[in-house]
Amino acid sequence: MATSIEVNKQSVKQLLETGKVNKFIIPEYQRPYAWTDEQIQTLFEDLTEYTENDNGSTYFLGTIVSYENDSGEQEIIDGQQRITSLFLLLRALYFKLKSMKETKEVANFKAQIESALWEQDELTAEVNFEKALIESRVISDEGNKIFGQILVNGTTKETAKDNYSLNYKLFTELIENYASNEPELFFWFIRNVLNKAILLPITADSQDTALTIFSTLNDRGLALSDADIFKAKIYNNLSVDMRAVFIEQWQQLDDEAKDAGESIQKLFYYYMFYLRALENDRNTTTPGLRKYYSRNNFEQLYKTDIITNLNSMLNLWRVVNNRVEIEDENWSKNIEIKQILDGLSSYPNEFWKYPVVIYYLNHHKLPNFENLFLRFLKNLLAVLAARYIVTPTINVVKRGILNLNSEIINSPTPIFNFNKLDEQELKIKIKTAHRNTVRMILKILAYQKQEELLPDKWEIEHILPRKWQSSYFPNNSEEEVKELVEHLGNKIPFEKKLNIIASNGYFKKKQDSYNKSKVQILLNLSSEHKDWGMNEIRERDIRISDELLNVFNDWGLNQPDFLSKSEEQPTPTPEDLRAIRELKRKGLI
């Protein structure tokens, strides 16, 4: 169905009077009124300058984007700061007019402002000062009531520090000064504010259309997110006594999500894949976030466990992004799990996140979760990494991921239904792996040799520097050396600080810096070689390809039912795992 919009240039008075038919609403999901005294001063000075120039043209104030909601109200999507300030300006002008002697001009403009600010009797034009044509419903904003009281009474508390009160007081001061200093222009100023200042209202046929228009037009600040809409929906669905608790929970979740390098918006997105998996939805077309949650009148948002589940999911991202340990969650202390998650975090797109979230939410209360989770993560990394190395596009795993998501709901040892890979092709492509996969591959290789996480800040070190001298390789063509320098066999993790010191020197010159590293794979390489050249790169290419393929096979590559078969085998103890890692670190296995 085609969307439609209505655009009709109107004066301030013409636009505000439409509030008699369809009241203006600042909806719950909007952010609080935030105009500063500087913006108020600028608006007022622009309008006075326009009045003083008297050039006969109109003055453009900007756009107002809205749509008519189910209650027949004009829900403001964009322009809430502007329209709120205009209501405050007109109320301040009315306050001044009420204090003046009742002349024809005063009576005229009082009547015009009354028509723009308040409801009136259709037959007598009697004003109902208790019913303004605008209402702010911004969640947890005490200013909503203050704004309403200003429009009713025209006064503020002397000690008030909210933006509504401060801006209204500033308007009254500016108006008083202007009326005193420019008495001949004062009524022309009011005329211009009401009838010569022009707005461009854009009325959309739906909230979706209005938000799309807003996103297109607005480059001045943060656009409204789907999470803002969800917050308002949940809030309005709660009983009054639960709303304060919800706002506190939401704010805490928002703060902690940011601390973990995520956002509430992202949490809702990840959670959508969990809900889709519960529904056995394997469609590869990802629905829009708001479109998905709005199904069946937003029923998923109203479930009592949604905030609990989002908080639970956040624990996962604290471990991944902040490398912390979560109390009472032993898996978060498991270094192998952390290493695999670190490897997955360098996967070139976000498709790895959805099955990990689903697995965690669905199975983290199982008594043997730690071991199950580790096996699952290894299997997932092997399957995703190998496929991206061979075919570096998102589509190569999309179908398999959606199938896996649903399989995870059914079992903690899900079937990995991905197309089988040609292992020889994989071995060949590892050597010249796409740049998007290099960090991930180097992490996997490094973690076969050490029990700690890699340092926070490390770079991809070219053992043979990219800035090499042709005299160093007299028997090789420039093209041959240039190609081999970019092979995976010539790359290794290296701390950023040490890498800066090592610069672009050759192997022997850089060994002192290498030996200060905490990256075990680099320490091993430094101790095993006296020099580094073309042959060493070729030999390491082969060794890395063999090693990585062995790792992937150990983790279940090309074995759809690997996890279920693993369950039939005895579970290694933590001591067994430590012994295996130590043997691997020493290169004995």
VOMAR-247068 format. One record per residue (C-alpha): residue number from 1; y, x, z. Coordinates in steps of 0.1 Angstrom, whole numbers, plus 5000, padded with zeros to 4 digits. Layout:
<sites>
SITE kolvex   py   px   pz
SITE    NUM    Y    X    Z
...
</sites>
This chain:
<sites>
SITE kolvex   py   px   pz
SITE      1 5000 5000 5000
SITE      2 5034 5015 4990
SITE      3 5059 5023 5017
SITE      4 5095 5010 5015
SITE      5 5128 5020 5030
SITE      6 5162 5003 5030
SITE      7 5194 5024 5029
SITE      8 5227 5007 5033
SITE      9 5260 5026 5041
SITE     10 5277 5008 5071
SITE     11 5307 5013 5094
SITE     12 5300 5019 5130
SITE     13 5310 4983 5138
SITE     14 5288 4969 5111
SITE     15 5258 4989 5122
SITE     16 5261 4982 5159
SITE     17 5265 4945 5153
SITE     18 5231 4944 5138
SITE     19 5219 4949 5173
SITE     20 5226 4913 5180
SITE     21 5197 4904 5157
SITE     22 5175 4934 5163
SITE     23 5183 4952 5195
SITE     24 5185 4990 5193
SITE     25 5158 5008 5213
SITE     26 5155 5045 5222
SITE     27 5117 5045 5225
SITE     28 5096 5060 5252
SITE     29 5084 5090 5232
SITE     30 5120 5102 5225
SITE     31 5134 5131 5244
SITE     32 5162 5125 5269
SITE     33 5198 5123 5259
SITE     34 5210 5159 5256
SITE     35 5244 5161 5239
SITE     36 5267 5186 5257
SITE     37 5304 5185 5264
SITE     38 5309 5207 5234
SITE     39 5293 5182 5210
SITE     40 5313 5154 5225
SITE     41 5345 5174 5222
SITE     42 5337 5182 5186
SITE     43 5330 5146 5177
SITE     44 5362 5134 5193
SITE     45 5384 5161 5177
SITE     46 5369 5154 5143
SITE     47 5378 5117 5146
SITE     48 5413 5124 5158
SITE     49 5419 5149 5130
SITE     50 5406 5124 5105
SITE     51 5431 5098 5120
SITE     52 5460 5122 5118
SITE     53 5453 5132 5082
SITE     54 5453 5095 5071
SITE     55 5438 5103 5037
SITE     56 5424 5069 5030
SITE     57 5388 5081 5028
SITE     58 5359 5074 5051
SITE     59 5345 5097 5077
SITE     60 5307 5103 5075
SITE     61 5289 5105 5109
SITE     62 5254 5110 5096
SITE     63 5221 5091 5093
SITE     64 5202 5068 5116
SITE     65 5165 5065 5109
SITE     66 5147 5034 5124
SITE     67 5121 5008 5119
SITE     68 5116 4973 5131
SITE     69 5088 4974 5158
SITE     70 5064 4945 5167
SITE     71 5090 4931 5191
SITE     72 5116 4928 5164
SITE     73 5137 4957 5178
SITE     74 5153 4986 5159
SITE     75 5133 5015 5172
SITE     76 5154 5047 5167
SITE     77 5134 5076 5153
SITE     78 5163 5099 5144
SITE     79 5200 5097 5154
SITE     80 5194 5086 5190
SITE     81 5219 5113 5203
SITE     82 5245 5102 5178
SITE     83 5242 5064 5184
SITE     84 5241 5068 5222
SITE     85 5273 5089 5221
SITE     86 5290 5062 5199
SITE     87 5281 5035 5224
SITE     88 5296 5057 5252
SITE     89 5327 5063 5231
SITE     90 5332 5026 5224
SITE     91 5326 5017 5261
SITE     92 5352 5043 5271
SITE     93 5377 5029 5246
SITE     94 5371 4994 5259
SITE     95 5377 5007 5295
SITE     96 5411 5020 5283
SITE     97 5420 4988 5265
SITE     98 5412 4968 5296
SITE     99 5438 4988 5315
SITE    100 5465 4982 5290
SITE    101 5490 4954 5285
SITE    102 5475 4925 5265
SITE    103 5491 4929 5231
SITE    104 5478 4916 5198
SITE    105 5464 4951 5190
SITE    106 5447 4953 5224
SITE    107 5432 4918 5221
SITE    108 5420 4926 5185
SITE    109 5402 4958 5193
SITE    110 5388 4945 5226
SITE    111 5372 4917 5205
SITE    112 5359 4941 5179
SITE    113 5343 4964 5205
SITE    114 5328 4935 5224
SITE    115 5311 4924 5192
SITE    116 5297 4959 5187
SITE    117 5285 4965 5223
SITE    118 5272 4933 5238
SITE    119 5255 4900 5231
SITE    120 5277 4870 5225
SITE    121 5273 4833 5224
SITE    122 5270 4823 5188
SITE    123 5294 4793 5192
SITE    124 5320 4804 5217
SITE    125 5318 4842 5213
SITE    126 5316 4845 5251
SITE    127 5304 4880 5259
SITE    128 5274 4887 5281
SITE    129 5284 4921 5296
SITE    130 5250 4923 5313
SITE    131 5232 4926 5279
SITE    132 5241 4956 5258
SITE    133 5229 4959 5222
SITE    134 5210 4991 5230
SITE    135 5184 5001 5256
SITE    136 5169 5035 5264
SITE    137 5133 5036 5275
SITE    138 5127 5073 5275
SITE    139 5098 5080 5298
SITE    140 5106 5092 5333
SITE    141 5143 5095 5325
SITE    142 5165 5082 5353
SITE    143 5193 5083 5328
SITE    144 5180 5051 5312
SITE    145 5193 5030 5341
SITE    146 5226 5050 5343
SITE    147 5232 5045 5306
SITE    148 5227 5007 5310
SITE    149 5250 5006 5340
SITE    150 5278 5025 5322
SITE    151 5277 4999 5294
SITE    152 5278 4971 5319
SITE    153 5304 4984 5344
SITE    154 5323 5011 5324
SITE    155 5322 5033 5355
SITE    156 5301 5063 5368
SITE    157 5295 5078 5401
SITE    158 5320 5106 5409
SITE    159 5291 5130 5418
SITE    160 5269 5122 5388
SITE    161 5256 5152 5369
SITE    162 5235 5135 5342
SITE    163 5245 5138 5305
SITE    164 5254 5101 5302
SITE    165 5278 5102 5331
SITE    166 5293 5136 5322
SITE    167 5299 5126 5286
SITE    168 5313 5092 5294
SITE    169 5337 5108 5319
SITE    170 5348 5133 5292
SITE    171 5353 5105 5267
SITE    172 5375 5086 5292
SITE    173 5396 5118 5298
SITE    174 5400 5126 5261
SITE    175 5409 5089 5253
SITE    176 5435 5088 5282
SITE    177 5451 5120 5270
SITE    178 5452 5109 5234
SITE    179 5466 5075 5242
SITE    180 5494 5092 5262
SITE    181 5502 5119 5237
SITE    182 5497 5099 5205
SITE    183 5505 5063 5213
SITE    184 5514 5054 5178
SITE    185 5481 5067 5165
SITE    186 5458 5054 5193
SITE    187 5451 5020 5177
SITE    188 5446 5036 5143
SITE    189 5421 5059 5160
SITE    190 5401 5029 5173
SITE    191 5404 5012 5139
SITE    192 5389 5044 5123
SITE    193 5361 5047 5148
SITE    194 5350 5011 5143
SITE    195 5357 5006 5106
SITE    196 5362 5039 5088
SITE    197 5336 5061 5104
SITE    198 5305 5056 5083
SITE    199 5268 5058 5091
SITE    200 5239 5058 5068
SITE    201 5211 5037 5084
SITE    202 5177 5043 5069
SITE    203 5154 5014 5078
SITE    204 5117 5021 5072
SITE    205 5089 4996 5070
SITE    206 5067 5013 5096
SITE    207 5068 5040 5123
SITE    208 5048 5063 5101
SITE    209 5073 5061 5073
SITE    210 5102 5065 5097
SITE    211 5087 5096 5112
SITE    212 5080 5111 5078
SITE    213 5116 5105 5068
SITE    214 5127 5121 5100
SITE    215 5106 5152 5095
SITE    216 5120 5155 5060
SITE    217 5157 5152 5070
SITE    218 5157 5169 5104
SITE    219 5160 5206 5104
SITE    220 5182 5208 5135
SITE    221 5156 5207 5162
SITE    222 5121 5199 5172
SITE    223 5106 5170 5153
SITE    224 5088 5143 5173
SITE    225 5051 5152 5176
SITE    226 5021 5128 5176
SITE    227 5017 5139 5212
SITE    228 5051 5123 5221
SITE    229 5038 5090 5206
SITE    230 5005 5093 5225
SITE    231 5023 5100 5258
SITE    232 5044 5068 5254
SITE    233 5013 5047 5244
SITE    234 4993 5059 5274
SITE    235 5023 5055 5298
SITE    236 5030 5019 5287
SITE    237 4993 5010 5291
SITE    238 4992 5020 5327
SITE    239 5000 4999 5357
SITE    240 5035 5007 5372
SITE    241 5021 5024 5403
SITE    242 5000 5049 5380
SITE    243 5029 5059 5358
SITE    244 5045 5085 5381
SITE    245 5011 5102 5386
SITE    246 5005 5102 5348
SITE    247 5039 5118 5341
SITE    248 5031 5146 5366
SITE    249 4997 5152 5351
SITE    250 5011 5152 5316
SITE    251 5038 5177 5325
SITE    252 5013 5200 5342
SITE    253 4990 5198 5312
SITE    254 5019 5206 5289
SITE    255 5030 5236 5309
SITE    256 4994 5250 5312
SITE    257 4987 5244 5276
SITE    258 5017 5265 5266
SITE    259 5007 5292 5291
SITE    260 4973 5293 5274
SITE    261 4989 5297 5239
SITE    262 4981 5261 5229
SITE    263 4999 5228 5230
SITE    264 4991 5192 5239
SITE    265 4993 5184 5202
SITE    266 4966 5210 5195
SITE    267 4944 5197 5224
SITE    268 4945 5162 5210
SITE    269 4936 5176 5176
SITE    270 4905 5195 5189
SITE    271 4896 5165 5210
SITE    272 4896 5143 5179
SITE    273 4867 5164 5165
SITE    274 4848 5158 5198
SITE    275 4854 5120 5195
SITE    276 4844 5121 5158
SITE    277 4812 5139 5167
SITE    278 4804 5113 5193
SITE    279 4807 5087 5165
SITE    280 4785 5109 5142
SITE    281 4814 5111 5118
SITE    282 4804 5139 5093
SITE    283 4831 5131 5067
SITE    284 4847 5164 5055
SITE    285 4881 5147 5050
SITE    286 4900 5152 5082
SITE    287 4921 5121 5092
SITE    288 4957 5124 5103
SITE    289 4960 5128 5140
SITE    290 4981 5096 5146
SITE    291 4961 5077 5121
SITE    292 4929 5085 5139
SITE    293 4941 5077 5174
SITE    294 4958 5045 5164
SITE    295 4925 5029 5153
SITE    296 4916 4998 5172
SITE    297 4950 4996 5189
SITE    298 4948 5032 5203
SITE    299 4917 5025 5223
SITE    300 4907 5061 5226
SITE    301 4940 5070 5243
SITE    302 4935 5043 5269
SITE    303 4902 5056 5282
SITE    304 4904 5068 5318
SITE    305 4888 5102 5311
SITE    306 4911 5114 5284
SITE    307 4934 5136 5306
SITE    308 4904 5149 5325
SITE    309 4887 5160 5292
SITE    310 4919 5176 5279
SITE    311 4923 5196 5311
SITE    312 4886 5206 5309
SITE    313 4890 5217 5274
SITE    314 4921 5237 5284
SITE    315 4898 5259 5306
SITE    316 4881 5271 5275
SITE    317 4914 5282 5259
SITE    318 4925 5300 5291
SITE    319 4894 5321 5289
SITE    320 4898 5327 5251
SITE    321 4935 5333 5250
SITE    322 4944 5346 5284
SITE    323 4911 5364 5293
SITE    324 4910 5348 5327
SITE    325 4881 5337 5348
SITE    326 4878 5300 5359
SITE    327 4867 5293 5394
SITE    328 4833 5276 5397
SITE    329 4826 5283 5360
SITE    330 4802 5312 5358
SITE    331 4802 5313 5320
SITE    332 4839 5325 5322
SITE    333 4828 5356 5340
SITE    334 4801 5365 5315
SITE    335 4813 5395 5295
SITE    336 4791 5388 5265
SITE    337 4804 5352 5262
SITE    338 4840 5366 5263
SITE    339 4832 5391 5237
SITE    340 4817 5366 5213
SITE    341 4847 5343 5219
SITE    342 4870 5372 5212
SITE    343 4851 5378 5179
SITE    344 4854 5341 5170
SITE    345 4891 5342 5177
SITE    346 4895 5365 5148
SITE    347 4877 5342 5124
SITE    348 4902 5335 5095
SITE    349 4906 5298 5102
SITE    350 4903 5273 5130
SITE    351 4870 5257 5120
SITE    352 4851 5277 5146
SITE    353 4871 5259 5174
SITE    354 4857 5224 5168
SITE    355 4820 5231 5175
SITE    356 4829 5253 5204
SITE    357 4851 5226 5220
SITE    358 4824 5200 5214
SITE    359 4796 5222 5228
SITE    360 4817 5230 5259
SITE    361 4827 5194 5266
SITE    362 4793 5179 5260
SITE    363 4771 5205 5278
SITE    364 4791 5225 5303
SITE    365 4776 5207 5333
SITE    366 4740 5217 5324
SITE    367 4724 5240 5350
SITE    368 4716 5266 5324
SITE    369 4748 5262 5304
SITE    370 4758 5299 5306
SITE    371 4727 5311 5287
SITE    372 4727 5282 5263
SITE    373 4764 5287 5256
SITE    374 4759 5324 5249
SITE    375 4731 5318 5224
SITE    376 4750 5290 5207
SITE    377 4782 5312 5203
SITE    378 4762 5341 5189
SITE    379 4745 5318 5164
SITE    380 4778 5303 5154
SITE    381 4796 5337 5150
SITE    382 4767 5350 5129
SITE    383 4766 5319 5106
SITE    384 4804 5317 5101
SITE    385 4812 5354 5098
SITE    386 4784 5361 5073
SITE    387 4794 5332 5051
SITE    388 4831 5341 5051
SITE    389 4822 5378 5043
SITE    390 4803 5366 5012
SITE    391 4827 5338 5002
SITE    392 4861 5340 5019
SITE    393 4871 5304 5017
SITE    394 4872 5275 5042
SITE    395 4851 5252 5020
SITE    396 4820 5274 5024
SITE    397 4815 5262 5060
SITE    398 4833 5229 5061
SITE    399 4804 5206 5054
SITE    400 4781 5226 5077
SITE    401 4806 5225 5106
SITE    402 4810 5187 5104
SITE    403 4772 5184 5105
SITE    404 4769 5209 5133
SITE    405 4795 5190 5154
SITE    406 4773 5159 5154
SITE    407 4741 5179 5160
SITE    408 4757 5194 5192
SITE    409 4761 5159 5207
SITE    410 4724 5154 5202
SITE    411 4712 5186 5217
SITE    412 4723 5218 5234
SITE    413 4701 5236 5209
SITE    414 4715 5221 5177
SITE    415 4703 5226 5141
SITE    416 4726 5249 5120
SITE    417 4723 5231 5087
SITE    418 4741 5257 5064
SITE    419 4731 5269 5030
SITE    420 4709 5301 5031
SITE    421 4727 5334 5024
SITE    422 4715 5362 5001
SITE    423 4712 5390 5027
SITE    424 4714 5418 5000
SITE    425 4747 5403 4987
SITE    426 4759 5402 5023
SITE    427 4751 5439 5028
SITE    428 4770 5448 4997
SITE    429 4801 5427 5005
SITE    430 4803 5440 5041
SITE    431 4815 5474 5028
SITE    432 4845 5459 5010
SITE    433 4850 5429 5033
SITE    434 4881 5408 5027
SITE    435 4911 5419 5049
SITE    436 4910 5386 5068
SITE    437 4875 5394 5081
SITE    438 4880 5431 5091
SITE    439 4892 5425 5127
SITE    440 4863 5401 5133
SITE    441 4837 5425 5120
SITE    442 4851 5454 5139
SITE    443 4850 5434 5171
SITE    444 4814 5425 5165
SITE    445 4805 5462 5159
SITE    446 4825 5474 5189
SITE    447 4809 5450 5213
SITE    448 4775 5464 5205
SITE    449 4786 5496 5222
SITE    450 4806 5485 5252
SITE    451 4806 5461 5281
SITE    452 4843 5455 5283
SITE    453 4867 5436 5261
SITE    454 4887 5456 5237
SITE    455 4922 5464 5248
SITE    456 4948 5436 5242
SITE    457 4967 5456 5217
SITE    458 4947 5475 5191
SITE    459 4951 5482 5154
SITE    460 4928 5488 5125
SITE    461 4926 5526 5123
SITE    462 4920 5542 5089
SITE    463 4899 5572 5100
SITE    464 4908 5589 5067
SITE    465 4945 5581 5064
SITE    466 4958 5559 5037
SITE    467 4985 5586 5030
SITE    468 4960 5613 5019
SITE    469 4967 5644 4999
SITE    470 4950 5649 4965
SITE    471 4945 5686 4973
SITE    472 4922 5675 5002
SITE    473 4898 5659 4976
SITE    474 4899 5681 4945
SITE    475 4866 5669 4932
SITE    476 4874 5631 4934
SITE    477 4896 5609 4913
SITE    478 4926 5592 4929
SITE    479 4911 5558 4922
SITE    480 4878 5567 4939
SITE    481 4895 5580 4971
SITE    482 4920 5551 4972
SITE    483 4891 5526 4970
SITE    484 4869 5543 4996
SITE    485 4898 5546 5021
SITE    486 4898 5508 5023
SITE    487 4861 5505 5028
SITE    488 4849 5491 5062
SITE    489 4832 5524 5068
SITE    490 4866 5540 5071
SITE    491 4880 5515 5096
SITE    492 4877 5513 5134
SITE    493 4895 5497 5164
SITE    494 4921 5519 5180
SITE    495 4947 5513 5208
SITE    496 4982 5508 5193
SITE    497 4999 5533 5216
SITE    498 4974 5560 5208
SITE    499 4975 5552 5171
SITE    500 5012 5558 5170
SITE    501 5007 5592 5185
SITE    502 4978 5600 5161
SITE    503 5000 5589 5131
SITE    504 4986 5597 5097
SITE    505 4969 5630 5105
SITE    506 4934 5640 5094
SITE    507 4903 5637 5115
SITE    508 4905 5670 5135
SITE    509 4942 5664 5142
SITE    510 4935 5629 5155
SITE    511 4905 5637 5176
SITE    512 4925 5644 5208
SITE    513 4940 5609 5205
SITE    514 4906 5594 5197
SITE    515 4891 5610 5228
SITE    516 4916 5592 5250
SITE    517 4905 5558 5237
SITE    518 4887 5532 5258
SITE    519 4870 5519 5226
SITE    520 4834 5532 5229
SITE    521 4826 5530 5192
SITE    522 4856 5553 5185
SITE    523 4845 5577 5213
SITE    524 4810 5579 5198
SITE    525 4824 5585 5163
SITE    526 4847 5613 5176
SITE    527 4818 5630 5194
SITE    528 4794 5627 5165
SITE    529 4816 5642 5138
SITE    530 4835 5674 5133
SITE    531 4853 5663 5101
SITE    532 4857 5631 5081
SITE    533 4857 5627 5044
SITE    534 4842 5608 5015
SITE    535 4805 5613 5024
SITE    536 4811 5602 5060
SITE    537 4827 5570 5048
SITE    538 4798 5563 5024
SITE    539 4772 5570 5051
SITE    540 4790 5548 5077
SITE    541 4793 5520 5051
SITE    542 4755 5519 5048
SITE    543 4750 5522 5086
SITE    544 4775 5494 5093
SITE    545 4760 5471 5067
SITE    546 4725 5476 5082
SITE    547 4737 5472 5118
SITE    548 4758 5441 5111
SITE    549 4729 5424 5092
SITE    550 4705 5432 5121
SITE    551 4730 5417 5146
SITE    552 4734 5386 5125
SITE    553 4697 5382 5122
SITE    554 4692 5387 5159
SITE    555 4717 5359 5164
SITE    556 4701 5335 5141
SITE    557 4714 5340 5106
SITE    558 4695 5319 5080
SITE    559 4675 5303 5108
SITE    560 4686 5267 5112
SITE    561 4663 5260 5142
SITE    562 4670 5294 5158
SITE    563 4683 5279 5191
SITE    564 4654 5255 5196
SITE    565 4629 5283 5190
SITE    566 4649 5305 5214
SITE    567 4643 5279 5241
SITE    568 4606 5285 5238
SITE    569 4610 5322 5246
SITE    570 4614 5335 5282
SITE    571 4651 5338 5291
SITE    572 4662 5374 5297
SITE    573 4676 5380 5332
SITE    574 4712 5394 5336
SITE    575 4695 5428 5344
SITE    576 4675 5427 5312
SITE    577 4707 5420 5292
SITE    578 4725 5448 5308
SITE    579 4697 5472 5301
SITE    580 4696 5461 5264
SITE    581 4734 5466 5261
SITE    582 4732 5501 5276
SITE    583 4704 5511 5252
SITE    584 4726 5498 5223
SITE    585 4756 5516 5236
SITE    586 4736 5549 5236
SITE    587 4724 5541 5201
SITE    588 4687 5540 5211
SITE    589 4682 5505 5197
</sites>
